[in-house]
Amino acid sequence: MVIISSKNGFLGEILDNKTAFFIDKISSVEIIMRIHDILQNEGDAELKAKLAKQTAIERYSSNVVLKK
């Protein structure tokens, strides 16, 4: 799943430009621009989605959380 998010809140703290597409301000224009980026660079979007999933599993899966 490709992630489009602002850097406000927890997603901006756990994800970076390698794992998500960020918007500077919450507006339909910004969201449309990120969707356009995704459609123009599907391989990059797919890689970001895989890295985001990997990051989530490595940091927040029950196996990792319960070991801490």
C-alpha positions in Angstrom: 0.0 0.0 0.0 1.4 3.4 -1.0 1.3 6.0 1.7 0.5 9.7 1.1 0.7 11.6 4.4 1.6 14.9 5.9 4.6 15.0 8.2 2.4 16.0 11.1 1.6 13.4 13.6 3.0 9.9 14.1 3.5 8.9 10.4 5.9 11.8 9.9 7.9 10.5 12.8 8.1 6.8 11.7 8.3 7.2 7.9 10.6 9.1 5.7 10.9 10.0 2.0 12.0 6.4 1.2 8.8 4.9 2.6 6.1 7.5 1.9 5.0 10.3 -0.3 4.6 13.4 1.8 2.5 16.5 1.3 3.5 19.9 2.7 0.0 21.1 3.4 -3.3 19.3 3.4 -5.0 20.3 0.2 -6.6 18.6 -2.7 -3.9 20.1 -5.0 -1.1 18.6 -2.9 -2.8 15.2 -2.8 -3.4 15.2 -6.6 0.3 16.1 -7.1 1.4 13.1 -5.1 -1.0 10.8 -6.9 0.4 12.1 -10.2 3.9 11.4 -8.9 2.8 7.8 -8.0 1.3 7.2 -11.4 4.3 8.6 -13.2 6.8 6.5 -11.1 5.0 3.3 -10.3 8.3 1.4 -9.6 9.3 4.0 -7.1 5.9 3.9 -5.5 6.0 0.1 -5.3 9.5 0.2 -3.6 8.3 2.8 -1.1 5.3 0.6 -0.2 7.5 -2.4 0.3 9.9 -0.4 2.5 7.0 1.0 4.5 5.7 -2.5 5.2 9.2 -3.7 6.1 9.7 -0.8 8.5 6.3 -1.4 10.2 7.1 -5.1 10.6 10.6 -4.5 11.9 9.5 -1.8 14.4 6.0 -2.7 15.4 5.2 -6.3 14.9 4.1 -8.2 18.0 7.4 -10.2 18.0 9.4 -7.1 18.2 7.2 -5.2 20.6 6.9 -8.0 23.0 10.7 -8.5 23.1 11.2 -5.0 24.4 
